[in-house]
């Protein structure tokens, strides 16, 4: 039965509440989920190399991710955790949304990334096999047929209201929550208040060298 609710309705409400509880997430954040084709999670060292490329990087002991809303101009911290064989990356900058980084992360893997900043600049990305499949502005995504790779992300294609015109969207539509919800639905990884309040290992990467 079609209830008229988007397939990610419950997840969207979860992320709407998360964003309203942790207001600093609205300043700037990037959440990326790496799903390896082999079914074996990448190690911290492997992730560090893929994130940084030839740029300097360093691994750190677990710490609280309480400064994600404060992008760093030099050594960008990226917090890391595992969800089954997938790996989640959370940061207060946009490293995990850069095409060159997504290509490195997606070697032998699928990578889903949601990024935005305080000016509503944003990107919902999907990379696989070292190639960018999709890169969409969630604030004004256009039509599904505008995106050649949409067929490779069926969960996103099913979100018809994601591609609706502003006038057609519900007044409570939250494009940031929608971005996080579709990644959650696709990968099974979930970002929660509990996660944000617990220490996690992290990698610092020299910016902007990593984007070269």
N, C-alpha and C positions, 0 to 999 in steps of 0.2 A: 504494500500500500504506500502510495506517495503522500507523505504528510506535508509536503511543501517546505520542510526544513532542509537546509543544506546538509550534505553527508558529514560535514565536520562540525555540526552545530554544538554538540556538547564539548568538543575540544576547543572550539572558539570561545565558549564561555569560560572554560578553564584558563585560557591565556588572557582573556579580557580581565579576569580577576587578578591574574598574576601581574599584569602590567599596571593595573590600578593600585596594587599593593606595593609594588617596588617602582616608584615613580622615576627613579634614576635610570631605569631601563629605557625611558623615552628619550634620553639625551642622545645616546648612540649605543648600538649593540649589534653584534653579529653572532648568529647561532648556525653552526654547520654540523652536519652529521655525515660521517664517512662510513659507507657500507661496503666492505671488501668483497670482491667476487669469490674469493677463496673460502669465505666463512670464518677466517681467522683475523682477529683484530690486529691492527697495526700497533707496534710498540711505540713508546714515547720517543725513542730515538728515531724511528722511521718517520713519525709525525713531524718531529722537529726539523728533519732534513727536508721534508716535503714543504713545510711551511716556509722555511727560510731560503731554500735554494742555496746560493753561494753566500748569503748574508750571515753575519755572526748570530749565534743563538746560544741559549743556555737552558738547561733543565733545572727546575726548582722543586723543593719539597712542598707538600700540600699547604695551602693557605686559603683564607676566606676570600672569595671573589667579590670584595666589597668596594672595589674601585673601578668596576666595569664601565661606569658612565663617564670616566675621565680618560679620554684617549691620550696616549703618550706619543710625543713627537720623536722619541728615539727608540727605546726598547719596549715594544708592544707586548703586554702579557696576554697569553691565550691559555685559558683554563681547560683542562682535559679530563674526560671521564669515559668509562666504557658502559655500553648498554648491550649486553650479549656480545656479538661479534662486531657490532658497530661502535664507533668512537664519536663522542660529541665534543665540539670545540666551542667555547664561549669567550667572547672578548668585548671590550668597549670601543673597538675601532672597526676597521673594514678589511683587515688582512684576508679573512676567510671568504670574502666576496670578490677578490681580485681575480680576473680571468687567468693570469699566469699562475697564481697559487692554486686555483681550482683545477687547472690542468695537471699540476704536479700531484695534488691530493687524489685525483681521480684515476691515476695509473692503476689499472687492475681493480677499480672500485667505482661505485656510484657516490656522488657527493651532492647533498642538498643544502643550500645556504640561504639564510634570510638576513638581510642587513638594512639598517636605516640610521639616519642621524636626526638631530633636532630640527633640521630644516625640511624634513620629510623626503630628502633624497633617499632612495632605497633601491634594492635589487633583490629579487627572488631568483635564485640560480639553480641550475641542475647541470652537472658535468658527469661524464662517464667515459672510460677508456682514454683519458687524456684529452678529451674534447669538450667544449662548452655546448650543451644541447639546448639550453634555454637560459635567457637572462631577461627578466620581465620587471618593469616598473609596476609595483602592486598598487600604487596610488592611481595610476591611469593605465591599466594593462592593455587596453584595446580589445580586439576580438580574438578568440582562439585561433582562427584561421590566419591571423597575423604572425603566428609563431610556428615556424616549420617543424620544430621538434616536439610540439605539444603531445603528439601521439605516444611519445616515449614516457610521458608522465601521466598515466590515466587518472590518478587521484586528483591531480590539478585540473585536468580537462573536465572532470565530473563536477567541479565547483562552478556551475554556470553563473552564480551571482558574483563570483570573483571578476568575471569579464563583463558584468553589466555596466551600463552607463550610470553616472552618478545619480541621475534622476530616478533610476530604476532600483537602486539599492535601498534596503531598509534604513531608516534613520539611525538605527543603532549599529550599523555595519562598522566593523573595526578592521581595517585592512592589515594592521600589524598583527592582530590576533589571528587573522585568516592565514597569513604567511606561516606563522609558527604551527598552526593547527594542521595544515596540509603536510608539512614536514613530519610532524608527529604521526599522522595517519599513515604516511607512506613508509616510515622507517620503524615505528614502534618506540622510538626514543622520546622521552618527555622531559621538559624543563619545568621544575616545580620550585615553590618557595623553600621547601626543605633543602633542595639541592643548592640553592643560592646562599643558604645559611650554613653550609658545611664546607670544610676545607677540601681542596682538590689540588693535585699537582698542576703545575703550569709551566709553560714554555715562554721565554722572552725572545723576541725576534727583532733584529735591528731594522727599523723602518727609516726611509723607504727602500732600502737596499733589497729587501725581499721581493719587491715588485719588478725587479729587473729581469 
